[in-house]
Amino acid sequence: MEALGCGTILLTTLLSLIIFYFIWNNIYRRPKLPPGPTPLPLIGNLMQVRNGEMAKTLMELGKQYGSVYTFHFGPRPVVVFCGYEAVKEALVDHGDDFIGRGRQPTVDRVFQGYGLMTSEGNRWKQLRRFSLSTLRQYGLGKRSINERIQEECSFLVQELRTYKEREFNPAILITKAVSNVICSVVFGSRFQYDDAKFHRMLDIFYETFELMSSTWGQIQDMIPIIMNHIPGPHQKITTLLEELNDFVAGRVKMNMETLDKNDPRDYIDCFLIKMQEEKDIPDSEFNMRNLILTLNNLFFAGGETVATTLKHGILLLLKYPDIQAKIHEEIDHVIGRDCQPNIDHRSKMPYTDAVIHEIQRFSNVIPMNAPHSTTRDTEFRGYTIPKGTGVCALLCSVLEDPTHFATPHKFNPEHFLDSEGKFLRNDAFLPFSIGKRMCLGEGLARTELFLFLTSILQNFVLTSQTQFTESDIYPRMTGFANVPIPYHMAFVSR
């Protein structure tokens, strides 16, 4: 009987191994996908990610496997595009093939395919078309938004003066100022800097950014089937996003109670009116769930990313006071000390414009881009990429492409200046991505960065008792976002 029992166990084990082998072959050895590192069962290429540096790992693998390769996020194959040429070819030349939204497990449990940034297909088309037209109506791309930003710049300068040149961490104040711009468009008004609810909302943004980029968040993105059920800091992402949704829902309720369909005040009003107009259309995507989650998306895209770039920029100018001094000189020459900066000054300030572009390039705020996926079986450079396959178009590989930037790993404004000191455009400058799913707030972000930075430097010299190193200023190149190190500094009146 014992021999029979052992034989049964042995036979069962053998059959299990045979079945596992066929499953392994089916999942991991798909024909005609681009080559890549050999994955392990269930965890894929997790072991290749060193020191929690996902973006850096994908960059290094590109050097080994070429500009197009396959990396397994757990059992999911994801095709990675490295360098300007590959990213442009995928997202522009084959734009319709890669227009789908890829999975991002750290947030998928909350968004579940709803909202502007995380939707695809007809839902995404409806929300994007509406958002573009409505945001333009309320100032994006128009002079009125410039005036809103100028107003917020004045509030920020006044607030900075209250610190009386003492050193402090400016991170939350910068985030409040930048976020107030998108708040004025979405909510119809700005928040006071001492508003506790506003402060909490921005804390949520920052903490979510940090957790998504942490080692825990990266592992969750790779093997959510396991990590979704394991305790850890990553579990807090869902709680934070739901708290943010509650805040947004409260603002929507306020609008609903005072809505006048003949006089919409902001983005929320316009969406609520659209909901009423299309309530009897079966395939309409204008519903409360899409409204709340789209607002969530707009705050992330229009607030935290720009604020993070500006925080990187201030840190860089602390490290390089000679560059800061050149901007001061150009501000004094073009704008002066008494005239408030406006967007018309940008074309006359090539050095400042070049520095801002280099800040965006070097800080690499969203290094891995938002995830994409194929909408149909796609032939690309001799490979067959099945419908629904995840796609990662590495923005960090474009912004550090050595064929387009002479010193890709160094902060160097000369990347955007010609031999005569005039501003020089660069095709590989793609911090907002490229193609049909590129960030719709590019114009707003560029205007904000110019007006906030010039307003600060017109009034202050940036100083710090800390001597920052090259390691301090270099982006961490981890996961979803590159967040600068915390730092203390002083704003000394000029």
Protein Blocks (a to p, Z undefined) as FASTA:
>chain_A
ZZmmmmmmmmmmmmmmmmmmmmmmmmmmcghiacdddddehjlmmmmpgghiaklmmmmm
mmmnojbdcddehjbccdddedjklmmmmmmmmmmmmmpccddfklmmmnnopajklggh
jllmmmmmmmmmmmmmnogopaklmmmmmmmmmmmmmmmmmnnopacdfklmmmmmmmmm
mmmmmnopacdfklmklmmmmmmmmmmmmmmmmmklmmmmmmmmlmmmggcfklmmmmmm
mmmmmmmmmmmmmmmmmgcfklcfbfklmmmmmmmmmmmgmklcbdfklmmmmmmmmmmm
mmmmmmmmmmmmmmmmmmmmmlmmmmmmmmmmmnommbccdfklmmmmmmlmmmmmmmmm
mnommlnopadddfbdcdeehiacdehiacdddfklmmmcfklbmblmbccfklmccfko
pacddfklcfnogajkbcfklmmmmmmmmmmmmmmmmmpccddfbdcdfklmpcfklmmp
ccddddddddddZZ
